[in-house]
Amino acid sequence: MRGRRRARARDRSVRPTTCRLPSHPAQAQGKRRHLSPDPSRYYNPAVARAERDYSIEDHGAERVLRVDDREYRTYYSARLLEMLIERKGLDRAPLYLPFKTTRGHHFLGPLFRYLSGRGARSLRVLEVGCSFGHNTEYLEEQPLVAEIHAFDVDPDFVAMTRAKVDELGLRKVRQALALTDEATTRLPFGGGAFDVVLAVGVIEHLPPRGRHRHVDEYYRVLAPGGHIAILAAGRAGVRIRAPVPPAIPRRDLRRLRSARGVA
């Protein structure tokens, strides 16, 4: 603490926020905190119970998250970082910071190159399971995309995605919905509403019994001639599965499978 105070005295433009996990984003910054939240809200309850110090420094154009002896630089706001730490814990939260590039570009880049080659434009995209909103950010930057509709069953992640819409100016996002598991089997969209449906890292979390009820909805809201990308993580890495609706010729699906990470 003394070192941090000396650094702040030397540079008034750096405003550190020192916290103790877990923290709550609604609390005032700059104070040491200690709460006992419901461990079930976290991916790893052991992490949630741990007491560890971290700090968030605002350098204007970027924030620096310091955890133990590591630092992570990001353009995300302190508010978003607090929300992410609250939801995922200190060990996992930093992993999400580069996801727009490492996951969005890697998994969705081949798909959009394929769509561009087919002359696609003004696409209406449904993002199934928006999570931290990293793919939402990637979609915002794609010239082919006209509008984005996203949803998740985790209200905390939906709140983060909405915060990104406000803070980062994601103008193509029309809505980010918090739905129940049951509601995802009857999506609040008309049939054929979307040109592209993305389900990245979602299918493997659905219960095997009745999983088809969710997937059937993805195809119901897919426009004739539209494209659906379903990516699921398997034990050996990433596997791609996608049923073939009548609207997508098998030759086109084979071309999609040849694009790395997308089918």
Secondary structure, 3 states (H helix, E strand, C coil): CHHHHHHHHHCCCCEEEEEECCCCCCCCCCCCCCCCCCHHHCCCHHHHHCCCEEEEEECCCCEEEEECCEEEEECCCHHHHHHHHHHHCCCCHHHHCCHHHHHHHHHHHHHHHHHHHCCCCCEEEEEECCCCCHHHHHHHCCCCEEEEEEEECCHHHHHHHHHHHHHHCCCCEEEEEECCCHHHHCCCCCCCCEEEEEEECCHHHCCCCCHHHHHHHHHHCEEEEEEEEEEEEECCEEEECCCCCCCCCHHHHHHHHHCCCCC
